[in-house]
Amino acid sequence: RDIKEGEVIFKATNNTIIFNDGQTLRKFLFAMNDRFSDPGMVCDILIWAWVQDMEGGTPFAGVVDLDNGNLLNDWGLGGSYEEQDYSANIRCKGAALSCYASKDIIEGEELLG
């Protein structure tokens, strides 16, 4: 369906998993593979995952969104904000990280935040 400018696209939930080491992430992926009959599920989770620098002594963490947040694509191509061809159609704001359509989005158009 089409999405109108100003419509809520996504509101963050507590469905983000942070893995402090690679072994825990691997155990999670193997468990998902054992429990779900869809062989593509683990591949999907890997696509949704990213590595993030963490504070507090942990050098990095594997992070996975298990909600609609994994449907949002990053518009960034590197460099500073001013250097980019900014074509995002979603803006996120607030402590609750609510994301809204910054323009009318037609059905099938990629969501870029």
C-alpha positions as CSV (number, residue, x, y, z in Angstrom):
1,R,0.0,0.0,0.0
2,D,1.0,3.6,-0.4
3,I,2.3,5.5,2.7
4,K,1.4,9.1,3.2
5,E,3.9,11.8,4.4
6,G,3.9,12.0,8.2
7,E,2.6,8.4,8.7
8,V,4.4,6.3,11.3
9,I,6.6,3.7,9.6
10,F,8.3,2.2,12.6
11,K,8.3,2.5,16.4
12,A,11.2,0.8,18.1
13,T,10.5,-2.0,20.5
14,N,12.6,-4.1,22.9
15,N,13.3,-6.7,20.2
16,T,16.9,-6.0,19.7
17,I,19.4,-8.7,20.7
18,I,23.0,-7.8,21.6
19,F,25.6,-10.7,21.4
20,N,28.8,-9.8,23.3
21,D,30.8,-12.5,21.6
22,G,30.7,-14.5,18.4
23,Q,30.2,-17.9,20.1
24,T,26.9,-16.7,21.6
25,L,25.7,-15.4,18.2
26,R,26.7,-18.8,16.6
27,K,24.8,-20.7,19.3
28,F,21.7,-18.6,18.7
29,L,21.9,-19.1,14.9
30,F,22.3,-22.9,15.3
31,A,19.3,-23.0,17.8
32,M,17.2,-21.0,15.3
33,N,18.1,-23.5,12.5
34,D,17.2,-26.4,14.8
35,R,13.8,-25.0,15.8
36,F,12.4,-23.6,12.5
37,S,11.7,-25.6,9.4
38,D,12.4,-22.6,7.1
39,P,16.0,-22.9,6.0
40,G,16.1,-19.2,5.0
41,M,15.4,-18.0,8.6
42,V,19.1,-18.1,9.6
43,C,20.1,-16.3,6.4
44,D,17.5,-13.6,7.1
45,I,18.8,-13.1,10.6
46,L,22.3,-12.7,9.3
47,I,21.1,-10.1,6.8
48,W,19.5,-8.2,9.6
49,A,22.5,-8.4,11.9
50,W,25.4,-5.9,12.2
51,V,28.5,-5.4,14.2
52,Q,28.6,-2.3,16.5
53,D,31.3,-0.8,18.7
54,M,30.2,-1.0,22.3
55,E,31.0,1.0,25.5
56,G,32.1,-0.5,28.8
57,G,35.0,-2.7,27.8
58,T,33.3,-4.8,25.2
59,P,35.2,-4.2,21.9
60,F,32.3,-5.0,19.7
61,A,28.9,-6.8,19.7
62,G,26.8,-8.6,17.2
63,V,23.4,-6.9,17.1
64,V,20.1,-8.1,15.5
65,D,16.7,-6.4,15.3
66,L,13.9,-8.9,15.4
67,D,11.1,-6.5,14.6
68,N,10.2,-4.1,11.7
69,G,13.5,-2.2,12.3
70,N,15.2,-4.8,10.1
71,L,13.1,-3.6,7.1
72,L,14.7,-0.1,7.2
73,N,17.7,0.4,4.9
74,D,20.5,2.9,5.6
75,W,20.7,5.7,3.0
76,G,24.4,6.3,3.9
77,L,27.2,5.9,1.4
78,G,30.0,7.0,3.6
79,G,31.3,10.5,4.2
80,S,29.6,13.3,6.1
81,Y,26.0,14.1,6.0
82,E,26.7,17.1,3.7
83,E,28.7,15.0,1.2
84,Q,25.9,12.5,0.6
85,D,23.1,12.4,-1.9
86,Y,20.5,12.3,0.8
87,S,17.4,10.5,-0.6
88,A,15.9,9.2,2.6
89,N,12.2,8.9,2.7
90,I,12.0,8.2,6.5
91,R,13.0,10.4,9.4
92,C,13.4,8.9,12.9
93,K,13.2,11.0,16.0
94,G,12.6,11.0,19.7
95,A,13.8,8.8,22.6
96,A,11.3,6.1,21.5
97,L,12.9,6.1,18.0
98,S,9.7,6.6,16.1
99,C,10.1,6.8,12.3
100,Y,7.8,8.7,10.0
101,A,7.5,9.0,6.2
102,S,9.2,12.3,5.2
103,K,7.4,12.2,1.9
104,D,4.7,10.2,0.1
105,I,6.0,6.7,-0.5
106,I,4.5,4.6,-3.2
107,E,3.9,0.8,-2.9
108,G,7.1,-1.1,-3.7
109,E,9.5,1.9,-3.0
110,E,12.4,1.1,-0.8
111,L,12.3,2.5,2.7
112,L,15.5,4.5,3.4
113,G,16.2,6.0,6.7
